[in-house]
């Protein structure tokens, strides 16, 4: 919205700086950071007053948290990130179809996550929303995004392209809508659930999100820049540069949230944050034609999700084969496996951040390996 002020640079010359995407991205990140620091303490106090904390014991709040009581730590902290990202993006990103779709998906999945957390902490329903209702919310996000992208003239052609890392041209120049829907749905749902599974230790999910958002901010900037995309031999998608502002706001918001979520956490992200962040990153990866790069950059999230899939699959296989189910890991998701091995929570988190940074750099390197 404030990007329009650049049109009045004849009145106040410094307003010309708002024409630069990098300037607005930095302003967006700073704005989100400040908003997060301002509303964070207030929301945490409100959550505590309303007793919006987990009221049941599980492995995260019981056996694996002997030194710090996490049982009544407020959840729904994802609202801090959402408010910061949404307001900052509206202020500093020039409105276009790509920004609208990203914020639409983010809003829908934040609503789904909030309802899930609300049922858990207010109605004491440990399971939250049903799996079918969750699928309904995620389908709404995926269908809504696809319909807008296919109908809008600025995106109807480009969104059908499917690119792979290491290739100089699109693998599929024009995907049929049903294939695009299936892939986009899998990415939105898959990374929503992957980040949700990662959100099990103080600062783990949000710290890994920062490295992923930073790399995709660079990729979004390159995809929206004609000269840079030509030089890097990646897809040029006009207008997607504005997603750099959205991702910059995500970085600032996550930094503010990490201040309150670092060990020992004052607030948890909850499904309000994890489901929505995963969906936002998933849909952005498709819009800038880097979906499979997300598998590399978000390697920690993929690793966490795969550990659960392998654990469940191996247990069912051994139970059918021998009559006694066996576990591949001491506990899944895999960050709890390392806790069971005796690693302190802070060591698990820091080492996963290091691994996440390694995955992020590996994904960034694919821009040159073509």
Secondary structure, 3 states (H helix, E strand, C coil): CHHHHHHHCCCCHHHHHHHCHHHHHHHHHHHHHHHHHHHHHHHHHHHHHCCCECCCCCCCCCCCCCCCCCCCCECCCHHHHHHHHHHHHHHHCCCCHHHHHHHHHHHHHHHHHHHHHHHHHCCCCCCCCCHHHHHHHHHHHHHHHHHHHHHCCCCCCHHHCECCCCCCCCCECCCCHHHHHHHHHHHHHHHHHHHHHHCCCCCHHHHHHHHHHHHHHHHHHHHCCHHHHHHHCCCCCCCHHHHHHHHHHHHHHHHHHHHHHCCCCCECCHHHHHHHHHHHHHHHHHHCCCHHHHHHHCHHHHHHHHHHHHHHHHHHHHHHHHCCCCCCCCCCCHHHHHHHCCCCHHHHHHHHHHHHHHHHHHHHHCCCCC
